Amino acid sequence: MDTLDQLAAARLVPVVVLDDAADAAPLAAALAAGGLPVAEVTFRTAAAADSIRAMSERGDMLVGAGTVLTPAQVDQAVAAGASYVVSPGLSRAVVERCQEHGVLALPGAVTATEIQAALELGLTTVKFFPAGTSGGPKAIAALAAPFGGLRFVPTGGVSAANLHEYLAVPAVVAVGGSWMVSKDLVRAGDFAGITRLTAEAVALTRR
């Protein structure tokens, strides 16, 4: 099963921002206990690479790097064990570096022009970000019509309340969300709470 198939099987990708890499291992354990051994660790903090390394070393987690803006960050992410790389926008340099490393690239694309640029780079799946302010499920369904076979991973503004609306769109392979891994829960060390919210989220994806 390749990385995209694994994401499709998970249906939901927890988007994680960690200020302290020491929280990575217990967070990974909490996600796995909740039935979702997947994470996108964003490169918004200095702890990102070490956090990815700690999670990927478990051996049972599908770990990706998010908010990757440069080829150098791609190198750092892959060296740390990331299986896929997510960007807020479409950067040819970032996508091509991912392809050199043989890891899945999920660049952000919300317009027909950006999608065509992604297709020209050989991609079959894009991140739809920020989903909530870019038209949501209706926009994805509209864009999917002329781009047959293209798949989307919407992120940004996705919640437990609207998760089902996104997953109901056939072109959506998985969604990214952060409500089950909020910074407040991580800072408080409430990993039991994260496990509970994760299990509830997983249940929602199977309705």
C-alpha angles and dihedrals in degrees: 000000000000125000095266091050089051091052090048090051091050093047089192130063118197108222107215131197112188125186093182124041089209087076093057099082097047090044091052089049091050093051092047091048089053090055098256113101093177133102142171107207110200123225090226093109137045090244094065101098094044090046092052090049093051092049097044093048089067087074095216100073129090100218127187136176120240135197090030108169106167140040088243090060089050088056091049093047095049092045088054092052105265114161095196139019126220125196130187090228141015115279117173091203093053094046093048092049089052089051090051089054093044094238127133115263119208107184123182116258127165103159133064090244093054091046092052089050089052091049090051087058090056097255124147099184132046137184112246102215136205086014100177096054095036097066102283123222094345092056092049092050091049093050092045091060098071094033103060114194095018114128131203138212104198116204133171121060094022114138141164087267097058102024092104092055091059095043090051090067107093093217092058110098096179140337132232120225139165105193093100093049102040118167089240092059092046093047090050091050089236095153091150087059090050090052090050094048091045092052090049091050092049089052089053092055091057099053 
